[in-house]
Amino acid sequence: MKKLTEEEMMIVQGGIGFRWRCNDGTVSAWHLFHRSAQDNANAHMINYPGTICSVYHD
């Protein structure tokens, strides 16, 4: 396994929070919790049948 340099360790890989994106082009606002992002994505899929949404770490 590669040992990280001090500079590499200081680089932030990803942030905190979540967003959801759908195949219809919709991208959500930022959510602190995965559960709230998932609940909102599920509601979007109910409101727009045939749409598929996924939650991503922001």
C-alpha positions in Angstrom: 0.0 0.0 0.0 1.3 3.5 -0.9 2.2 5.7 2.0 0.6 9.2 1.6 2.8 12.3 1.7 2.0 15.1 4.1 0.7 17.2 1.2 -1.6 14.4 0.0 -3.0 14.0 3.5 -4.0 17.7 3.6 -6.0 17.4 0.4 -9.7 17.0 1.2 -11.2 14.1 -0.7 -14.9 14.8 -0.8 -16.8 16.9 1.7 -19.6 16.3 4.1 -23.3 16.0 3.2 -25.2 14.5 0.3 -27.0 15.4 -2.9 -29.3 13.3 -5.1 -29.3 13.3 -8.9 -31.9 11.9 -11.3 -32.0 10.7 -14.8 -34.3 13.6 -15.7 -31.5 16.1 -14.9 -32.7 17.1 -11.5 -30.0 17.8 -8.9 -31.0 18.4 -5.3 -30.0 21.0 -2.8 -27.3 19.9 -0.3 -28.4 17.7 2.6 -26.5 17.1 5.8 -27.9 13.6 6.4 -28.2 10.7 4.0 -31.7 9.9 5.2 -33.1 13.3 4.3 -31.5 13.2 0.9 -32.9 9.7 0.3 -36.4 10.6 1.5 -36.4 13.6 -0.9 -35.1 11.5 -3.8 -37.8 8.9 -3.1 -40.5 11.7 -3.1 -39.2 13.0 -6.4 -39.5 9.5 -8.0 -43.1 9.2 -6.7 -44.0 12.6 -8.2 -42.3 11.9 -11.5 -42.9 8.2 -12.4 -40.2 6.6 -14.4 -37.5 8.8 -12.9 -34.6 7.1 -11.3 -32.6 9.0 -8.6 -29.4 8.2 -6.7 -27.9 9.7 -3.6 -24.3 10.7 -3.7 -21.7 11.8 -1.0 -21.1 15.4 -1.8 
